[in-house]
Amino acid sequence: MTKHKSTQYKLLQRHDKTQSSTDRQTLTKDMTKHKRVLSTSTCENKEVLDKNSYKDMTGNTRSERDAREMIRKEQETAFQESLAADKAKAEALKLEREEEMKKQAEEQRQKIEEEQKQEALMLSAEIAMPDEPSPDCKDPITVLRIRTPDGETLSRRFRAEEPLKHLIYYVTSKGFHTEGFKLLTTFPRKDISQEDDKRTLQDLKLYPQETLMNNEKDEWDIELNDVKGKAGIVVDDKLKISPIKWTTNPRARRPL
């Protein structure tokens, strides 16, 4: 009996050992399998994370690249616009300078042309004017003094029977045509340049001497060819003069 129990006990112990060994093996297998699953899951998760990180990094890189490209294009556009504006400004300045040069050239041309006309007018008046009588001339002589706007005094002898137009020739030859200036007697104050230029100096009471004022007219842009016998030398067939505007400065002898 005792021997039989001992045998059973041994068998139970062996069974327990066997069972324990089996359980341990099973547990070990389960743990190994679990570790393998965990490892696989971890790797998969890591791979997913790596892929997501790569995607994020790639996306960020692309966004930065796109942003840089956009900035570059904006800078290029701004540069081109600035370049175009500078070019347009330079072209406008060039055109302005060219126009100014053309204007100055035209003004210079007109100035020279008017100077030539005035010189021709003065020369024509001087040619048409008879010689000044000598002091010992036997004919009645009058001495006329003309005060100019700049304070100069012109003086010349005329025969008393000479017509008014000879006096007009004289002041014109000095740069004071009656289209721009008027001849005034001092007393009574009278504009003799508006008188009939065929009247004699003696008839106009400019004998034996007289002082005249040569003043600028208020409006004197009148064509000489329209004047009929009152305002200058164009009534004489000897002179064919173009219209002219006169300066108030007789020394300059330049048209306006």
ChimeraX commands (.cxc) that place a marker at each C-alpha (Angstrom):
marker #1 position 0.00,0.00,0.00 radius 0.5
marker #1 position 2.67,2.36,1.03 radius 0.5
marker #1 position 4.72,1.38,-1.94 radius 0.5
marker #1 position 1.81,1.99,-4.28 radius 0.5
marker #1 position 1.27,5.54,-2.94 radius 0.5
marker #1 position 4.94,6.28,-3.34 radius 0.5
marker #1 position 4.76,5.19,-6.91 radius 0.5
marker #1 position 1.69,7.39,-7.52 radius 0.5
marker #1 position 3.41,10.35,-5.94 radius 0.5
marker #1 position 6.41,9.90,-8.14 radius 0.5
marker #1 position 4.21,9.64,-11.15 radius 0.5
marker #1 position 2.36,12.79,-10.14 radius 0.5
marker #1 position 5.61,14.62,-9.62 radius 0.5
marker #1 position 6.80,13.44,-12.99 radius 0.5
marker #1 position 3.49,14.50,-14.49 radius 0.5
marker #1 position 3.78,17.89,-12.83 radius 0.5
marker #1 position 7.28,18.28,-14.07 radius 0.5
marker #1 position 6.23,17.22,-17.51 radius 0.5
marker #1 position 3.21,19.48,-17.36 radius 0.5
marker #1 position 5.32,22.37,-16.07 radius 0.5
marker #1 position 7.86,21.82,-18.78 radius 0.5
marker #1 position 5.11,21.73,-21.37 radius 0.5
marker #1 position 3.50,24.84,-19.95 radius 0.5
marker #1 position 6.81,26.62,-19.89 radius 0.5
marker #1 position 7.48,25.65,-23.47 radius 0.5
marker #1 position 4.01,26.77,-24.44 radius 0.5
marker #1 position 4.43,29.99,-22.51 radius 0.5
marker #1 position 7.81,30.54,-24.06 radius 0.5
marker #1 position 6.36,29.95,-27.51 radius 0.5
marker #1 position 3.51,32.30,-26.74 radius 0.5
marker #1 position 5.87,34.95,-25.43 radius 0.5
marker #1 position 8.15,34.54,-28.43 radius 0.5
marker #1 position 5.17,34.80,-30.75 radius 0.5
marker #1 position 3.92,37.83,-28.86 radius 0.5
marker #1 position 7.33,39.44,-29.03 radius 0.5
marker #1 position 7.46,38.68,-32.74 radius 0.5
marker #1 position 4.01,40.24,-33.20 radius 0.5
marker #1 position 5.01,43.22,-31.12 radius 0.5
marker #1 position 8.25,43.56,-33.06 radius 0.5
marker #1 position 6.42,43.30,-36.36 radius 0.5
marker #1 position 3.83,45.80,-35.21 radius 0.5
marker #1 position 6.54,48.13,-33.97 radius 0.5
marker #1 position 8.39,47.88,-37.27 radius 0.5
marker #1 position 5.21,48.48,-39.17 radius 0.5
marker #1 position 4.37,51.45,-36.98 radius 0.5
marker #1 position 7.89,52.75,-37.34 radius 0.5
marker #1 position 7.69,52.31,-41.09 radius 0.5
marker #1 position 4.37,54.16,-41.13 radius 0.5
marker #1 position 5.86,56.91,-38.98 radius 0.5
marker #1 position 8.91,57.09,-41.21 radius 0.5
marker #1 position 6.71,57.30,-44.29 radius 0.5
marker #1 position 4.58,60.01,-42.70 radius 0.5
marker #1 position 7.67,61.87,-41.58 radius 0.5
marker #1 position 9.09,61.62,-45.09 radius 0.5
marker #1 position 5.83,62.80,-46.53 radius 0.5
marker #1 position 5.75,65.71,-44.10 radius 0.5
marker #1 position 9.37,66.54,-44.77 radius 0.5
marker #1 position 8.86,66.21,-48.52 radius 0.5
marker #1 position 5.74,68.35,-48.32 radius 0.5
marker #1 position 7.53,70.98,-46.27 radius 0.5
marker #1 position 10.43,70.99,-48.71 radius 0.5
marker #1 position 8.06,71.36,-51.66 radius 0.5
marker #1 position 6.17,74.17,-49.92 radius 0.5
marker #1 position 9.41,75.98,-49.14 radius 0.5
marker #1 position 10.57,75.50,-52.71 radius 0.5
marker #1 position 7.24,76.80,-54.04 radius 0.5
marker #1 position 7.42,79.77,-51.68 radius 0.5
marker #1 position 10.96,80.57,-52.80 radius 0.5
marker #1 position 9.92,80.25,-56.43 radius 0.5
marker #1 position 6.98,82.57,-55.86 radius 0.5
marker #1 position 9.22,85.13,-54.16 radius 0.5
marker #1 position 11.73,84.86,-57.01 radius 0.5
marker #1 position 8.99,85.40,-59.60 radius 0.5
marker #1 position 7.63,88.37,-57.67 radius 0.5
marker #1 position 11.11,89.88,-57.45 radius 0.5
marker #1 position 11.67,89.26,-61.15 radius 0.5
marker #1 position 8.32,90.86,-61.99 radius 0.5
marker #1 position 9.11,93.86,-59.78 radius 0.5
marker #1 position 12.53,94.18,-61.40 radius 0.5
marker #1 position 11.08,94.05,-64.91 radius 0.5
marker #1 position 8.42,96.62,-63.99 radius 0.5
marker #1 position 11.06,98.90,-62.48 radius 0.5
marker #1 position 13.23,98.43,-65.56 radius 0.5
marker #1 position 10.29,99.27,-67.84 radius 0.5
marker #1 position 9.44,102.34,-65.75 radius 0.5
marker #1 position 13.05,103.55,-65.89 radius 0.5
marker #1 position 13.13,102.97,-69.63 radius 0.5
marker #1 position 9.86,104.85,-70.13 radius 0.5
marker #1 position 11.14,107.69,-67.95 radius 0.5
marker #1 position 14.38,107.85,-69.93 radius 0.5
marker #1 position 12.45,107.87,-73.22 radius 0.5
marker #1 position 10.17,110.63,-71.95 radius 0.5
marker #1 position 13.17,112.66,-70.80 radius 0.5
marker #1 position 14.85,112.11,-74.16 radius 0.5
marker #1 position 11.74,113.26,-76.03 radius 0.5
marker #1 position 11.44,116.26,-73.73 radius 0.5
marker #1 position 15.04,117.24,-74.39 radius 0.5
marker #1 position 14.57,116.77,-78.12 radius 0.5
marker #1 position 11.44,118.92,-78.05 radius 0.5
marker #1 position 13.26,121.57,-76.03 radius 0.5
marker #1 position 16.15,121.52,-78.49 radius 0.5
marker #1 position 13.71,121.82,-81.41 radius 0.5
marker #1 position 11.95,124.68,-79.65 radius 0.5
marker #1 position 15.22,126.48,-78.99 radius 0.5
marker #1 position 16.34,125.90,-82.56 radius 0.5
marker #1 position 13.04,127.28,-83.87 radius 0.5
marker #1 position 13.24,130.29,-81.57 radius 0.5
marker #1 position 16.80,130.91,-82.69 radius 0.5
marker #1 position 15.76,130.60,-86.33 radius 0.5
marker #1 position 12.90,133.04,-85.84 radius 0.5
marker #1 position 15.16,135.41,-83.94 radius 0.5
marker #1 position 17.73,135.40,-86.72 radius 0.5
marker #1 position 15.00,135.81,-89.31 radius 0.5
marker #1 position 13.46,138.77,-87.47 radius 0.5
marker #1 position 16.88,140.33,-86.95 radius 0.5
marker #1 position 17.54,140.02,-90.66 radius 0.5
marker #1 position 14.16,141.59,-91.43 radius 0.5
marker #1 position 14.83,144.45,-89.04 radius 0.5
marker #1 position 18.30,145.02,-90.43 radius 0.5
marker #1 position 16.80,145.04,-93.92 radius 0.5
marker #1 position 14.15,147.52,-92.79 radius 0.5
marker #1 position 16.70,149.79,-91.16 radius 0.5
marker #1 position 18.96,149.60,-94.21 radius 0.5
marker #1 position 16.07,150.32,-96.57 radius 0.5
marker #1 position 15.07,153.34,-94.47 radius 0.5
marker #1 position 18.62,154.63,-94.44 radius 0.5
marker #1 position 18.91,154.23,-98.21 radius 0.5
marker #1 position 15.58,155.96,-98.82 radius 0.5
marker #1 position 16.47,158.89,-96.56 radius 0.5
marker #1 position 18.12,161.87,-98.29 radius 0.5
marker #1 position 21.47,163.10,-97.10 radius 0.5
marker #1 position 21.57,165.35,-94.08 radius 0.5
marker #1 position 21.95,169.00,-95.11 radius 0.5
marker #1 position 25.17,170.71,-94.12 radius 0.5
marker #1 position 25.20,173.50,-91.51 radius 0.5
marker #1 position 25.88,176.12,-94.21 radius 0.5
marker #1 position 22.97,174.97,-96.38 radius 0.5
marker #1 position 21.12,177.94,-97.94 radius 0.5
marker #1 position 17.71,176.28,-97.53 radius 0.5
marker #1 position 15.71,176.73,-94.32 radius 0.5
marker #1 position 16.98,174.16,-91.82 radius 0.5
marker #1 position 15.33,172.69,-88.73 radius 0.5
marker #1 position 17.12,170.78,-85.99 radius 0.5
marker #1 position 15.11,167.94,-84.49 radius 0.5
marker #1 position 16.03,166.13,-81.29 radius 0.5
marker #1 position 14.38,162.82,-80.45 radius 0.5
marker #1 position 14.49,161.40,-76.94 radius 0.5
marker #1 position 14.40,157.61,-77.01 radius 0.5
marker #1 position 12.87,155.35,-74.33 radius 0.5
marker #1 position 16.32,154.43,-72.98 radius 0.5
marker #1 position 17.26,158.07,-72.41 radius 0.5
marker #1 position 19.38,158.57,-75.50 radius 0.5
marker #1 position 18.90,161.74,-77.54 radius 0.5
marker #1 position 19.09,161.60,-81.34 radius 0.5
marker #1 position 19.74,164.81,-83.23 radius 0.5
marker #1 position 19.66,165.63,-86.95 radius 0.5
marker #1 position 19.21,168.50,-89.35 radius 0.5
marker #1 position 16.37,168.46,-91.88 radius 0.5
marker #1 position 15.25,170.89,-94.54 radius 0.5
marker #1 position 12.09,172.61,-93.44 radius 0.5
marker #1 position 10.34,171.60,-96.66 radius 0.5
marker #1 position 11.12,167.91,-96.29 radius 0.5
marker #1 position 8.09,165.66,-95.78 radius 0.5
marker #1 position 7.35,163.96,-92.47 radius 0.5
marker #1 position 8.24,160.59,-93.97 radius 0.5
marker #1 position 11.91,161.60,-94.05 radius 0.5
marker #1 position 11.79,161.99,-90.29 radius 0.5
marker #1 position 10.09,158.60,-90.15 radius 0.5
marker #1 position 12.90,157.13,-92.24 radius 0.5
marker #1 position 15.43,158.56,-89.81 radius 0.5
marker #1 position 13.92,157.12,-86.63 radius 0.5
marker #1 position 13.33,153.81,-88.44 radius 0.5
marker #1 position 17.00,153.64,-89.44 radius 0.5
marker #1 position 17.83,153.96,-85.75 radius 0.5
marker #1 position 15.63,151.01,-84.83 radius 0.5
marker #1 position 12.44,152.90,-83.93 radius 0.5
marker #1 position 9.79,152.20,-86.51 radius 0.5
marker #1 position 6.51,153.98,-85.94 radius 0.5
marker #1 position 4.65,150.66,-85.86 radius 0.5
marker #1 position 6.18,150.12,-82.44 radius 0.5
marker #1 position 6.86,153.68,-81.40 radius 0.5
marker #1 position 5.15,157.03,-81.64 radius 0.5
marker #1 position 6.66,160.49,-82.06 radius 0.5
marker #1 position 5.20,163.02,-79.68 radius 0.5
marker #1 position 5.65,166.76,-79.59 radius 0.5
marker #1 position 6.32,168.15,-76.13 radius 0.5
marker #1 position 3.82,170.99,-76.25 radius 0.5
marker #1 position 1.14,170.61,-77.18 radius 0.5
marker #1 position 1.47,166.87,-76.76 radius 0.5
marker #1 position 0.62,165.34,-80.11 radius 0.5
marker #1 position 1.47,162.12,-81.94 radius 0.5
marker #1 position 2.85,163.37,-85.24 radius 0.5
marker #1 position 3.54,159.81,-86.47 radius 0.5
marker #1 position -0.20,159.58,-87.15 radius 0.5
marker #1 position -0.15,162.64,-89.39 radius 0.5
marker #1 position -0.04,162.56,-93.17 radius 0.5
marker #1 position 3.59,161.75,-93.88 radius 0.5
marker #1 position 3.53,163.97,-96.96 radius 0.5
marker #1 position 3.11,167.09,-94.86 radius 0.5
marker #1 position 6.25,169.15,-94.47 radius 0.5
marker #1 position 8.10,169.59,-91.22 radius 0.5
marker #1 position 7.50,173.32,-91.42 radius 0.5
marker #1 position 3.78,172.76,-91.90 radius 0.5
marker #1 position 3.77,170.55,-88.79 radius 0.5
marker #1 position 5.44,173.40,-86.85 radius 0.5
marker #1 position 8.66,171.49,-86.42 radius 0.5
marker #1 position 10.71,174.47,-87.59 radius 0.5
marker #1 position 13.26,175.89,-86.76 radius 0.5
marker #1 position 13.80,173.29,-84.06 radius 0.5
marker #1 position 11.83,170.87,-81.96 radius 0.5
marker #1 position 12.32,168.20,-79.32 radius 0.5
marker #1 position 10.27,165.05,-79.80 radius 0.5
marker #1 position 9.54,162.12,-77.51 radius 0.5
marker #1 position 9.88,158.66,-78.97 radius 0.5
marker #1 position 7.62,156.48,-76.83 radius 0.5
marker #1 position 6.61,152.87,-77.07 radius 0.5
marker #1 position 3.11,152.13,-78.29 radius 0.5
marker #1 position 0.76,150.06,-76.18 radius 0.5
marker #1 position -0.24,147.87,-79.10 radius 0.5
marker #1 position 2.00,147.77,-82.10 radius 0.5
marker #1 position 1.62,144.36,-83.72 radius 0.5
marker #1 position 0.39,145.88,-86.98 radius 0.5
marker #1 position 1.35,144.69,-90.43 radius 0.5
marker #1 position 3.27,147.38,-92.24 radius 0.5
marker #1 position 1.66,146.62,-95.58 radius 0.5
marker #1 position -1.75,147.53,-94.13 radius 0.5
marker #1 position -0.66,151.03,-93.15 radius 0.5
marker #1 position -1.95,153.66,-95.55 radius 0.5
marker #1 position 0.14,156.80,-95.53 radius 0.5
marker #1 position 0.30,157.40,-91.77 radius 0.5
marker #1 position 2.55,155.02,-89.95 radius 0.5
marker #1 position 5.76,154.61,-91.80 radius 0.5
marker #1 position 7.88,154.15,-94.79 radius 0.5
marker #1 position 5.89,151.43,-96.52 radius 0.5
marker #1 position 3.83,154.06,-98.29 radius 0.5
marker #1 position 6.89,154.85,-100.34 radius 0.5
marker #1 position 7.21,152.77,-103.50 radius 0.5
marker #1 position 10.95,152.53,-102.93 radius 0.5
marker #1 position 10.50,150.34,-99.87 radius 0.5
marker #1 position 8.95,146.88,-99.72 radius 0.5
marker #1 position 9.18,145.77,-96.10 radius 0.5
marker #1 position 7.69,142.72,-94.41 radius 0.5
marker #1 position 5.74,143.07,-91.14 radius 0.5
marker #1 position 7.89,143.22,-88.01 radius 0.5
marker #1 position 7.50,143.45,-84.24 radius 0.5
marker #1 position 9.89,145.83,-82.56 radius 0.5
marker #1 position 11.77,145.72,-79.32 radius 0.5
marker #1 position 11.61,148.58,-76.88 radius 0.5
marker #1 position 15.38,148.54,-76.61 radius 0.5
marker #1 position 16.79,150.56,-79.52 radius 0.5
marker #1 position 20.36,149.66,-78.67 radius 0.5
marker #1 position 19.65,145.99,-79.11 radius 0.5
marker #1 position 17.84,146.60,-82.40 radius 0.5
marker #1 position 16.26,143.22,-82.18 radius 0.5
marker #1 position 12.67,142.24,-82.83 radius 0.5
marker #1 position 10.60,140.65,-80.09 radius 0.5
marker link #1:1,2 radius 0.2
marker link #1:2,3 radius 0.2
marker link #1:3,4 radius 0.2
marker link #1:4,5 radius 0.2
marker link #1:5,6 radius 0.2
marker link #1:6,7 radius 0.2
marker link #1:7,8 radius 0.2
marker link #1:8,9 radius 0.2
marker link #1:9,10 radius 0.2
marker link #1:10,11 radius 0.2
marker link #1:11,12 radius 0.2
marker link #1:12,13 radius 0.2
marker link #1:13,14 radius 0.2
marker link #1:14,15 radius 0.2
marker link #1:15,16 radius 0.2
marker link #1:16,17 radius 0.2
marker link #1:17,18 radius 0.2
marker link #1:18,19 radius 0.2
marker link #1:19,20 radius 0.2
marker link #1:20,21 radius 0.2
marker link #1:21,22 radius 0.2
marker link #1:22,23 radius 0.2
marker link #1:23,24 radius 0.2
marker link #1:24,25 radius 0.2
marker link #1:25,26 radius 0.2
marker link #1:26,27 radius 0.2
marker link #1:27,28 radius 0.2
marker link #1:28,29 radius 0.2
marker link #1:29,30 radius 0.2
marker link #1:30,31 radius 0.2
marker link #1:31,32 radius 0.2
marker link #1:32,33 radius 0.2
marker link #1:33,34 radius 0.2
marker link #1:34,35 radius 0.2
marker link #1:35,36 radius 0.2
marker link #1:36,37 radius 0.2
marker link #1:37,38 radius 0.2
marker link #1:38,39 radius 0.2
marker link #1:39,40 radius 0.2
marker link #1:40,41 radius 0.2
marker link #1:41,42 radius 0.2
marker link #1:42,43 radius 0.2
marker link #1:43,44 radius 0.2
marker link #1:44,45 radius 0.2
marker link #1:45,46 radius 0.2
marker link #1:46,47 radius 0.2
marker link #1:47,48 radius 0.2
marker link #1:48,49 radius 0.2
marker link #1:49,50 radius 0.2
marker link #1:50,51 radius 0.2
marker link #1:51,52 radius 0.2
marker link #1:52,53 radius 0.2
marker link #1:53,54 radius 0.2
marker link #1:54,55 radius 0.2
marker link #1:55,56 radius 0.2
marker link #1:56,57 radius 0.2
marker link #1:57,58 radius 0.2
marker link #1:58,59 radius 0.2
marker link #1:59,60 radius 0.2
marker link #1:60,61 radius 0.2
marker link #1:61,62 radius 0.2
marker link #1:62,63 radius 0.2
marker link #1:63,64 radius 0.2
marker link #1:64,65 radius 0.2
marker link #1:65,66 radius 0.2
marker link #1:66,67 radius 0.2
marker link #1:67,68 radius 0.2
marker link #1:68,69 radius 0.2
marker link #1:69,70 radius 0.2
marker link #1:70,71 radius 0.2
marker link #1:71,72 radius 0.2
marker link #1:72,73 radius 0.2
marker link #1:73,74 radius 0.2
marker link #1:74,75 radius 0.2
marker link #1:75,76 radius 0.2
marker link #1:76,77 radius 0.2
marker link #1:77,78 radius 0.2
marker link #1:78,79 radius 0.2
marker link #1:79,80 radius 0.2
marker link #1:80,81 radius 0.2
marker link #1:81,82 radius 0.2
marker link #1:82,83 radius 0.2
marker link #1:83,84 radius 0.2
marker link #1:84,85 radius 0.2
marker link #1:85,86 radius 0.2
marker link #1:86,87 radius 0.2
marker link #1:87,88 radius 0.2
marker link #1:88,89 radius 0.2
marker link #1:89,90 radius 0.2
marker link #1:90,91 radius 0.2
marker link #1:91,92 radius 0.2
marker link #1:92,93 radius 0.2
marker link #1:93,94 radius 0.2
marker link #1:94,95 radius 0.2
marker link #1:95,96 radius 0.2
marker link #1:96,97 radius 0.2
marker link #1:97,98 radius 0.2
marker link #1:98,99 radius 0.2
marker link #1:99,100 radius 0.2
marker link #1:100,101 radius 0.2
marker link #1:101,102 radius 0.2
marker link #1:102,103 radius 0.2
marker link #1:103,104 radius 0.2
marker link #1:104,105 radius 0.2
marker link #1:105,106 radius 0.2
marker link #1:106,107 radius 0.2
marker link #1:107,108 radius 0.2
marker link #1:108,109 radius 0.2
marker link #1:109,110 radius 0.2
marker link #1:110,111 radius 0.2
marker link #1:111,112 radius 0.2
marker link #1:112,113 radius 0.2
marker link #1:113,114 radius 0.2
marker link #1:114,115 radius 0.2
marker link #1:115,116 radius 0.2
marker link #1:116,117 radius 0.2
marker link #1:117,118 radius 0.2
marker link #1:118,119 radius 0.2
marker link #1:119,120 radius 0.2
marker link #1:120,121 radius 0.2
marker link #1:121,122 radius 0.2
marker link #1:122,123 radius 0.2
marker link #1:123,124 radius 0.2
marker link #1:124,125 radius 0.2
marker link #1:125,126 radius 0.2
marker link #1:126,127 radius 0.2
marker link #1:127,128 radius 0.2
marker link #1:128,129 radius 0.2
marker link #1:129,130 radius 0.2
marker link #1:130,131 radius 0.2
marker link #1:131,132 radius 0.2
marker link #1:132,133 radius 0.2
marker link #1:133,134 radius 0.2
marker link #1:134,135 radius 0.2
marker link #1:135,136 radius 0.2
marker link #1:136,137 radius 0.2
marker link #1:137,138 radius 0.2
marker link #1:138,139 radius 0.2
marker link #1:139,140 radius 0.2
marker link #1:140,141 radius 0.2
marker link #1:141,142 radius 0.2
marker link #1:142,143 radius 0.2
marker link #1:143,144 radius 0.2
marker link #1:144,145 radius 0.2
marker link #1:145,146 radius 0.2
marker link #1:146,147 radius 0.2
marker link #1:147,148 radius 0.2
marker link #1:148,149 radius 0.2
marker link #1:149,150 radius 0.2
marker link #1:150,151 radius 0.2
marker link #1:151,152 radius 0.2
marker link #1:152,153 radius 0.2
marker link #1:153,154 radius 0.2
marker link #1:154,155 radius 0.2
marker link #1:155,156 radius 0.2
marker link #1:156,157 radius 0.2
marker link #1:157,158 radius 0.2
marker link #1:158,159 radius 0.2
marker link #1:159,160 radius 0.2
marker link #1:160,161 radius 0.2
marker link #1:161,162 radius 0.2
marker link #1:162,163 radius 0.2
marker link #1:163,164 radius 0.2
marker link #1:164,165 radius 0.2
marker link #1:165,166 radius 0.2
marker link #1:166,167 radius 0.2
marker link #1:167,168 radius 0.2
marker link #1:168,169 radius 0.2
marker link #1:169,170 radius 0.2
marker link #1:170,171 radius 0.2
marker link #1:171,172 radius 0.2
marker link #1:172,173 radius 0.2
marker link #1:173,174 radius 0.2
marker link #1:174,175 radius 0.2
marker link #1:175,176 radius 0.2
marker link #1:176,177 radius 0.2
marker link #1:177,178 radius 0.2
marker link #1:178,179 radius 0.2
marker link #1:179,180 radius 0.2
marker link #1:180,181 radius 0.2
marker link #1:181,182 radius 0.2
marker link #1:182,183 radius 0.2
marker link #1:183,184 radius 0.2
marker link #1:184,185 radius 0.2
marker link #1:185,186 radius 0.2
marker link #1:186,187 radius 0.2
marker link #1:187,188 radius 0.2
marker link #1:188,189 radius 0.2
marker link #1:189,190 radius 0.2
marker link #1:190,191 radius 0.2
marker link #1:191,192 radius 0.2
marker link #1:192,193 radius 0.2
marker link #1:193,194 radius 0.2
marker link #1:194,195 radius 0.2
marker link #1:195,196 radius 0.2
marker link #1:196,197 radius 0.2
marker link #1:197,198 radius 0.2
marker link #1:198,199 radius 0.2
marker link #1:199,200 radius 0.2
marker link #1:200,201 radius 0.2
marker link #1:201,202 radius 0.2
marker link #1:202,203 radius 0.2
marker link #1:203,204 radius 0.2
marker link #1:204,205 radius 0.2
marker link #1:205,206 radius 0.2
marker link #1:206,207 radius 0.2
marker link #1:207,208 radius 0.2
marker link #1:208,209 radius 0.2
marker link #1:209,210 radius 0.2
marker link #1:210,211 radius 0.2
marker link #1:211,212 radius 0.2
marker link #1:212,213 radius 0.2
marker link #1:213,214 radius 0.2
marker link #1:214,215 radius 0.2
marker link #1:215,216 radius 0.2
marker link #1:216,217 radius 0.2
marker link #1:217,218 radius 0.2
marker link #1:218,219 radius 0.2
marker link #1:219,220 radius 0.2
marker link #1:220,221 radius 0.2
marker link #1:221,222 radius 0.2
marker link #1:222,223 radius 0.2
marker link #1:223,224 radius 0.2
marker link #1:224,225 radius 0.2
marker link #1:225,226 radius 0.2
marker link #1:226,227 radius 0.2
marker link #1:227,228 radius 0.2
marker link #1:228,229 radius 0.2
marker link #1:229,230 radius 0.2
marker link #1:230,231 radius 0.2
marker link #1:231,232 radius 0.2
marker link #1:232,233 radius 0.2
marker link #1:233,234 radius 0.2
marker link #1:234,235 radius 0.2
marker link #1:235,236 radius 0.2
marker link #1:236,237 radius 0.2
marker link #1:237,238 radius 0.2
marker link #1:238,239 radius 0.2
marker link #1:239,240 radius 0.2
marker link #1:240,241 radius 0.2
marker link #1:241,242 radius 0.2
marker link #1:242,243 radius 0.2
marker link #1:243,244 radius 0.2
marker link #1:244,245 radius 0.2
marker link #1:245,246 radius 0.2
marker link #1:246,247 radius 0.2
marker link #1:247,248 radius 0.2
marker link #1:248,249 radius 0.2
marker link #1:249,250 radius 0.2
marker link #1:250,251 radius 0.2
marker link #1:251,252 radius 0.2
marker link #1:252,253 radius 0.2
marker link #1:253,254 radius 0.2
marker link #1:254,255 radius 0.2
marker link #1:255,256 radius 0.2
view
